[in-house]
């Protein structure tokens, strides 16, 4: 555990050592607020809740999280530090987990910095803060899911642009897998059972109930399983692709 | 001790390392020589646990790198090719991070950091970001990182690549200084380096050991081993007289007669006889020396068929 902490601290510090971290946070804050007020109709709805804020999170993450995750392994591979890292006396799992946790913490910091919105809605009315807390938790879990996908893509190739686009596509499929846009591509040739399985893997469906404040254990488990599965796949991919 | 046991690595159709076996004892510097693509780096990557061998294994002080990778890695210090390091970190924070990962803490960590920073001369750049450093300094950071925990086994992939002559000299001194109680394996394609630091040289080609011995033993395989070169002030027709000496196999003339190389038959020392001849004939010379052999020639001979 202490090894993960050492690695984690280095990874997290790296986000703030370059402008990338700050640029990400600023863009995330500007975009999430713009969506909330202009597209979400925060004032027009005349309701004291943050649904117009949370409802756009899947789309925001879809674009922004791959930008965070794309460098995790691709950069290590490009600069050769992967060889340094993986010949230190650490296990693969410690390396993968510490990278993920650092990236997740970074997104959590960005998410936490949206707190003025929460202050605003509390100033304007009397929202159900339990619902808001649940939605924040759900949003963070979903971000973890996107991150884990992106990290796995980053493990697969050293070209960061390719990583970004791949992550975007895979994340998009998982976001909308409950909707006809994705399902129709499978419906014709896959057995109904499998199509339903794909439909049940949708980030959007799982997040929607959470964003309304309904904390269903199944949704939480879903995101945690997603994270673990993609991280496990990352470890395998890194091990396979180390040589190139 | 390092024991390499039938180590093999295959990348698709390419056999990069082919059943390589050897052992290295503590107290010396083993130089891996070989043309580019000979399998030097791949071997080192397997020794350090970065790449998984296709078959075979290696043991570091008895610890199998495959069965107990973390325990084996603890005993190793490794400078990968190109001396990679996290560019956005400062030199000090990077070394402090490595110290932490290596399990050094508190006073021990501070003492080791101070010592290594002094040895590798990093004092002036401690608070600089690694990406802003020159190639020489980066290589030294890589070296510092590898020796920080005072490992029993040090594996250095081209430790002096890209350094200027002064820096090369310093790094070689450093390596020699550490070699008495450690196993040090370096890879290089700079042959003077073998003479300068290695106590044992292993020439590798196509993933196999082609030659293994002390640098002197390897040099002795050269056609130039024991050959005597004479340099005359004015061109002299000395070929006949030299050929008449006992034990002379061949005489070569260069620079229009100003320079002559005399090759002995095996086991003969020519220098005294030639010196006497020069004196008798009253030849005006400004150079006379016996060669120990050209390592680069041996290298070319041995790897000629294996060059990639």
Interface residues (C-beta under 8 A of the other chain):
Chain A: X3 X6 X7 X10 X13 X14 X17 X18 X79 X80 X81 X83 X84 X86 X87 X88 X89 X90 X91 X239 X242 X243
Chain B: X11 X45 X48 X49 X50 X51 X52 X69 X70 X71 X73 X74 X76 X78 X80 X81 X82 X84 X85 X86 X87 X88 X89 X93 X97 X98 X100 X101 X102 X103 X145
